[in-house]
Amino acid sequence: MKVTGEQLYKKLVEEHKIIGEKAVINFSLKNLTISVETKDTVGNLLQEWLKAWMRKENIDFEENTNSQSFPDFYLDKENKRRGLLEVKSFDWDRGPGFDLANFDSYCNSLLENSYRIDSDYLIFAYQMEGSEITIKNVWLKKIWQLSCPSGTYPIKVQEKKQVIYNLRPGTWYSERTNYKPFISKEEFLSALNETRYLYPQTRHGNGHWLKNVLKNYEAHTGVSMAVK
């Protein structure tokens, strides 16, 4: 059964009613079973569970053979420019601390694979007490709905010693945040372009980056975006 990201989300949340469900993490070896109380493995386990659940529900998908590269899953096996699904998770009590993408790699990828901007992010928020985790919420978002401005750059990034490493999410689900998510992919691309101009390592090579990304996007999708 072929599904879109939106259909997958509705099946998981509305039909399967995953929000509020609990799980226990155990590890067994040589007739000894222990309760796992560290959070290091939760993200990987949730992704493995999702994979098993999709198989159980007869959902068509293909897992990326390279676990270190984007995306985690292809929901359209015939056209790998559509149905790209990335899975993220975070501790509800601490807030989203995951990376959206590597800054340089993402910017470079958009020059040839600009359709990537339309990928879906399936995000699990969990709370952990002992070895028991509770699914507090689940979202399906686009990258611009997770990203936001910051006080340093037009887009929120992880920066160490004046070097930008990753694009970071805001708290898209909070009304109290000072920085709201971008409202469109055009606004997101504009902020990304402005950040590239302000960042010394990409300023001189920025040139026609945005123009080339927009041209590539139209070539892949047939859709023209107007970005200032």
Buried (B, 14 or more C-beta within 10 A) or exposed (E): EEBBBEBBBBBBBEEEEBBEEEBEBEEEEEEEEEEBEEBEEBBEBBBEEBBEBBEEBEBBBEEBEEEEEBBBBBBBEEEBBBBBBBBBBBBBEEEBEBBBBBBBEBBEBBEEBBBBBBBBBBBBBBBBEEBEBBBBBBBBBBBBBBBBBBEEBBBBBBBEEEEBEBBBBBBBBEEEEEBEBBEEBBBBBBBBBBBBBBBEEBEEEBEEBBEBBBBBBEEBBEEEBEBE
